[in-house]
């Protein structure tokens, strides 16, 4: 009998969010709802004239810009920016299939982390679907570089991320985090990490049309040798944890969860997109495998955040 914890999962109910884009500063509403098995993450946008674009795959091949966030081209000159926090929460919490609908050009930044999305998933719970989970198994190492920065996908018997950042800042400096994925570890150790920036860059960014919605409510702001946010940091190494949060969201644009190891030094959205492109440039680099064909530690997939209901019954998603 097929093990339930190797089957795909979707949301048990739709979840709604309202807020502002961190770069656009514009109000936006977003809904994440259940989706059929094998659909992955799909997205559509409601336009100002009331029409809604046809749902398209949230996929790295649609990445049109990676400056400070990941932006997707939905076609017909329609785009959606800052998708990575949404997909990070979905991937991190073990959601395989979801329909995202949005009425603006940028996903709401909320508190600057993926925690509000993860908490909403926790509240509604997940449903198991009648299809086996599939993985992208890394068969051959792929590395992309930009000077001394790099991102790599490598064969590994598990799901691991190893990120290191290095900033010329006494507040941040050099930080490294090695993360072996489970939903509980994602929820506890990653989801609360907020986006960050430097006060010295604020004027230049806003003149360029970025960070128009940024504030101390949704971004860690570093000024000289201190953090300006009244509450300080949520984790001692919150900066590298947010980079890991972003990487989880960006890598989910490969279309399937990755069975292998991701390594990065001074990475970001651009290198994350390029390493996926490198992976898919040759079929020798990967295999698509069923969960039951992997030496899974099944209990890891059931290591859920406390309170997350996973309904072990099947229901069609229309």
N, C-alpha and C positions, 0 to 999 in steps of 0.2 A: 504494500500500500504506500502510495506517495506520501512523504512526510509533509504535513501542513506547513512547517516552517521553511520549506523550500519553494513554496508557491508565492505568486505575486500578490502584492497588496495595494489597495487604494484607500482613499479616505472613506469613512463611514457616512460622512455628510459634508456639505459644502461649508466653507469658512470664508468670512468677509473681512476686509480691511479697508480703512480709509486713512489718508494721510497726505503727505507732501513728498515730492521728489527732492532728494538731497541736492541735486544739481540744477534741476529746472525751477525748483521752488513752487511748482504748480500743484494744486490739489488733485488727488487721484483716488479712485476706488478700484479695488482688486478683489476677485473671488477665486478661490481654489476649490474645485469640486472633484467628485469621483470621475474616473474614466475607465473605459473597458480594458480588459487584459491585453497586453502586448501593444498598447498605444504609447507607452512612455509618457513624457511630459509634452503637452501640446498647449498652444497659446493662441488667443484671438484678441483683437482690440476693437472696442466700440468707438467709432469716430464721432466727430462733432455733429455730423449730419444725421446721426442716429443709426447708421448702418454698422454692421459688425463684420470684420474680416473673417475669411474662412480660417479655421484652426490649422496651424502648421506646427511641425515638430520643433521643439526647443532643441536645437542642434548646432554644433560648432560651425557647420557649413554656412549658417546664417549670421554668424558674428560679423558685424560691419564696423565696429569700433571698440577699442579696448583702452581708451584713455580714461583712467580713474574708475572705470566700471566696465561691465560687459554689455554691449548693445546688440540687439538682434534686429535683423532686417526681415520683416514679415511679408515683404513684397509690396509693389505699387506705392513705393515711397513712404511706407508706414514702418515705424520702428518702435521698439520698447527698450529702454535703458535700465541698468541696474537690476538685471534679472538674477544675479548671482546669489543674493541673500535668500530669495524665494526657493531657488533650486537647491541651495545648500541645505535648507531646512527639510525639504522633501527627501533629498538623498540621505541626509544624515539620520533622519528618523525612520528610514527604511520604507519609504513610499515608492512604489514602482511606477504607478500610473496616476496622472492627475491632469485635469483640464484647468488652465489658468485663463481668466478673462479679466481685461483691464480697460479702463476708459480714458487713459492718458498715455503720455509718451515715456513715462518712467514709473517704475514700481515704487510704492511708498517706502521711505526709509525707516519709518516708525522710530525705534530707539537706537538705530544704527547697527543693530545686531540681527541675528536670525531668531532670537528667543521668542518674540511675539508670534512668529509663524510656527515655531516648534510648540509653543504652549497651546496654540489653537488646534494643532494636530493632536496633541495630547488630550485635549478636551473632547474632541469628537470621536477619536479612536480610529482604528483601521479595520478594513475587511479583507479577508483572504479571498483570492480569486481562483477560478478553476484553470489555471495555467501555471506552468513551472517557471520559476525565476531563471533568467539567463544572465550570464556574465561575459564581459570582455576579458578574456584571459590573455595577459601579456606573454608573448612567446619570445620576443626579441627586444632588447633594450633600444629605446629611442631617446635621443638627447637633442635639445635645441639650446643655443647659446646666444647671448648678447653681451659681448665683452666678457666680464668675469661672472655675469649672471647666467644661470641655466635652469632648465626644467627637464626632468627625465621620467620616463615610465619604464619599469624594469620587471622582469619575471620575479615572482615572489609567491610563496605558498600562503597567501592570506590577503588582507586588505590593509595596507599600511601607507601612511604619509609621513615624510621626513622633511620638514621645512626649516630653513634658517634665513634670518634677515640680518642686515647690518646697516644701521643708520648712523650718520655723523651727528649723534645726539646723545647727551649723557642720560637722558630720560629713557631712551630706547636702547641704543647700543646694539650689541650682537645678541640675538636670542634664537634658540633652536627648540623645536618641539617634534617629538616622534609620537605618532598617534596610530594606534591599531583600532580600527573602526568597530564599534557596536552602537546601536541607538542610545543606550544609556550613557556611554562615554561621550557621545556627541552632545547630548542634551546637557550633561553636567559640566563638561570640560571645554566645550567649543562654542555652543550656541549663544552664550551671553557676551561674547567678545565683540566690541564695537569698532566701527570704522574710525580712522584717525587721520589727523593732519596737523600742520604746523601753522601757528598764527602768522608767521612771517610770509606765508604763501597766500593768505586769504585774499588780499587785494588783487593780486595777479590772477588768481583762479576766477574770481568774480568778473573781472574785466574780460576774461576769455569765455564767460558763460557757464562756468562750473561753480559748484558749491553755493548756489543761490539760496538753497533751502537748508544749508548747514547751520547748526547751532550747538550749544553745549548740551542740548537735550537729545541730540542724535549723533554726536561725533566727539571723540576724545580730541581735545585741542592741546597741543604742546607749545608752550611759550618759554623759550630759553631753557632753563633747567627744571621746569615744573609742569605739571598737568593742571590746566585751568579748571577742569570740571570739579564742582564742589564736592562730589562724592568720591573723587579719586578714581582709581582703577578697580575693575571687578575681579581681575586676576593680576597677579604680580607681573606676568608676562603676557598681558592682554594683547599686545601688538602682534606678536607672532601667532597667537591663537586666532586673531581676526584674519590674518593672511591665510591660515589653514582653513578657516571657515569659507573664505572666498574660493580657495582652490577646490574644496569639495563641491561648491556650487558650479564652478567653471568646468570641472572634470565630468560632472553629470551630463554635460552637453555632448558627451560621446554616445549617449543614447541608452547605455546599459551600465550597471555598476561594474567597476573595474576590479578584477582579481589580479593583484600585482602590487607593486610599490611605486609610489610617486615621490620623487625627490626634487627639491628646489632650493636654490640659493639666490637671494635677491630677486626672487621671481615676482610675477604679477599677472594680470589678466592677459596681457599680450603673449607672454611665454606659455601660459596655460593653454591658450587657443592654438598656438603653434605646435605644441607637443602632441595635441590631439590630431592635428593635421598630419604631423609626421607619422603618428601611429597608423593612421588609415591610408598612408601613401603606399603601403605594401601589405598584401594579405598575409605575408610571412610574419608580420609583426604581432599578430593576434589571432585568437580563435574565439568564436562564440560558442559557449558551452552551457549546458544545463547545470543547475545547482546540484542535482543528484550525482553528477559526474565529477564533482570537486570533493577533495578531502576536507569538507567543511566541519568546523566545530559547531554543530547545530545549535548548541546552547547559546552561542554568541548572537545568533539571529533572534533568539528569544530573550536576550538581555535587554529588556525594554525599560525606558524610564518609568519610575514608580507612578502608577495610575493610568498608564496607557492601555486602553482596552483593545485587544486584537480579537475580533469576532471570528471564531473558528467554524464558520458556516459559509455557504456559497450563495451569492445573490447576483443576478445579472445587473450590470450597469447599463442603463439605456441611454 
